[in-house]
Amino acid sequence: MDFVIAAYRDEGSWTVQELPPRLGEDFAGLTDALARFPSDVGVLGLASVNDDFFVILRRSGDHVRALLSDSTAAWDWPLAADLAELVDAPDPDDDPVPVGDLEIVSDLGLTSVELSLLCDDDDLYPDEALADVADRLGFADQFEAIVG
């Protein structure tokens, strides 16, 4: 497990907190953990897993939106399998494609096309892709302070 963080905006200001790495293996635990944070735009959960893939969750009340950067991760990782089930993704083939809600952060400044390009960039590690997400959404400094 690389890292799991929560990012939330309350009264216009972003706060980023590190979450226990074990939550990167537990979809239900991660979504439950996100429920405890306040937010005016929904709480984001960002997880980079084993330099293989990343996950973005967005929880607003009881509603959870999700994006998995690589559909093939569902073969080996419970978090990815649970997320793929949540978004009713087809069984993965050998082509690693993003599944879920590519519009998950479009209202915050990162379009679905840009997010899809981050998922598809084979030269980016998951932590680097999520650093780009954090930068575009406006919490890059806090992200960097936690992730390094």
LINJOPE-V401660 format. One record per residue. N is the residue number from 1. RES is the residue in three letters. OMEGA is omega in degrees with one decimal (none if undefined). D_FIRST is the distance of its C-alpha to the first C-alpha in whole Angstrom. Layout:
BEGIN
{{N;RES;OMEGA;D_FIRST} {N;RES;OMEGA;D_FIRST}}
END
This chain:
BEGIN
{{1;MET;178.5;0} {2;ASP;178.1;4} {3;PHE;172.4;6} {4;VAL;178.3;8} {5;ILE;171.3;12} {6;ALA;176.0;15} {7;ALA;179.7;18} {8;TYR;-179.6;22} {9;ARG;179.4;25} {10;ASP;-177.5;28} {11;GLU;173.7;32} {12;GLY;-176.9;31} {13;SER;-179.7;28} {14;TRP;171.2;24} {15;THR;180.0;22} {16;VAL;179.5;18} {17;GLN;175.5;16} {18;GLU;177.1;13} {19;LEU;178.9;12} {20;PRO;-178.3;10} {21;PRO;-179.1;6} {22;ARG;178.6;8} {23;LEU;175.7;9} {24;GLY;177.1;7} {25;GLU;-171.2;8} {26;ASP;-176.7;12} {27;PHE;-179.0;14} {28;ALA;178.6;17} {29;GLY;179.6;15} {30;LEU;179.6;14} {31;THR;176.1;17} {32;ASP;-179.7;19} {33;ALA;-179.4;17} {34;LEU;-177.4;18} {35;ALA;-175.1;22} {36;ARG;-177.3;22} {37;PHE;175.7;22} {38;PRO;174.4;26} {39;SER;175.8;26} {40;ASP;-179.8;29} {41;VAL;-173.8;27} {42;GLY;-178.6;24} {43;VAL;177.0;21} {44;LEU;170.2;18} {45;GLY;-179.6;14} {46;LEU;179.8;12} {47;ALA;172.1;9} {48;SER;-171.4;7} {49;VAL;169.2;5} {50;ASN;-177.1;5} {51;ASP;-177.5;8} {52;ASP;-174.7;10} {53;PHE;173.9;10} {54;PHE;179.6;11} {55;VAL;169.6;12} {56;ILE;173.4;15} {57;LEU;174.3;17} {58;ARG;-177.7;20} {59;ARG;173.6;22} {60;SER;-174.5;25} {61;GLY;178.6;27} {62;ASP;-177.4;26} {63;HIS;179.5;26} {64;VAL;172.6;22} {65;ARG;-173.5;22} {66;ALA;173.5;19} {67;LEU;175.3;18} {68;LEU;-173.9;15} {69;SER;-174.3;15} {70;ASP;-176.6;16} {71;SER;-177.2;18} {72;THR;177.7;17} {73;ALA;-179.9;13} {74;ALA;177.6;15} {75;TRP;-169.1;16} {76;ASP;-171.6;13} {77;TRP;179.1;11} {78;PRO;178.7;12} {79;LEU;-179.4;11} {80;ALA;179.3;13} {81;ALA;178.8;16} {82;ASP;179.6;17} {83;LEU;178.4;16} {84;ALA;177.6;19} {85;GLU;179.6;21} {86;LEU;-176.4;21} {87;VAL;178.1;22} {88;ASP;179.4;25} {89;ALA;174.8;23} {90;PRO;176.3;25} {91;ASP;-176.7;24} {92;PRO;170.0;22} {93;ASP;-177.2;24} {94;ASP;-178.3;23} {95;ASP;-178.8;23} {96;PRO;179.6;19} {97;VAL;176.2;21} {98;PRO;175.1;19} {99;VAL;179.9;20} {100;GLY;-170.0;21} {101;ASP;178.3;23} {102;LEU;177.0;23} {103;GLU;-169.9;25} {104;ILE;179.9;23} {105;VAL;-176.9;23} {106;SER;179.3;27} {107;ASP;179.6;29} {108;LEU;174.0;27} {109;GLY;178.8;27} {110;LEU;-174.5;25} {111;THR;179.0;27} {112;SER;178.7;26} {113;VAL;179.8;27} {114;GLU;179.4;25} {115;LEU;176.9;22} {116;SER;178.0;23} {117;LEU;176.5;23} {118;LEU;178.6;20} {119;CYS;-174.4;18} {120;ASP;-175.6;21} {121;ASP;-178.1;20} {122;ASP;-179.7;19} {123;ASP;-179.6;20} {124;LEU;168.7;17} {125;TYR;-178.7;13} {126;PRO;-180.0;11} {127;ASP;178.3;11} {128;GLU;176.9;15} {129;ALA;179.2;16} {130;LEU;174.3;14} {131;ALA;176.1;16} {132;ASP;176.7;19} {133;VAL;-179.8;19} {134;ALA;179.5;19} {135;ASP;-178.0;22} {136;ARG;-177.9;24} {137;LEU;174.0;23} {138;GLY;176.5;24} {139;PHE;-176.8;22} {140;ALA;-177.3;21} {141;ASP;179.6;22} {142;GLN;176.8;20} {143;PHE;-178.7;17} {144;GLU;179.2;17} {145;ALA;-179.3;18} {146;ILE;-173.3;15} {147;VAL;177.5;12} {148;GLY;none;15}}
END
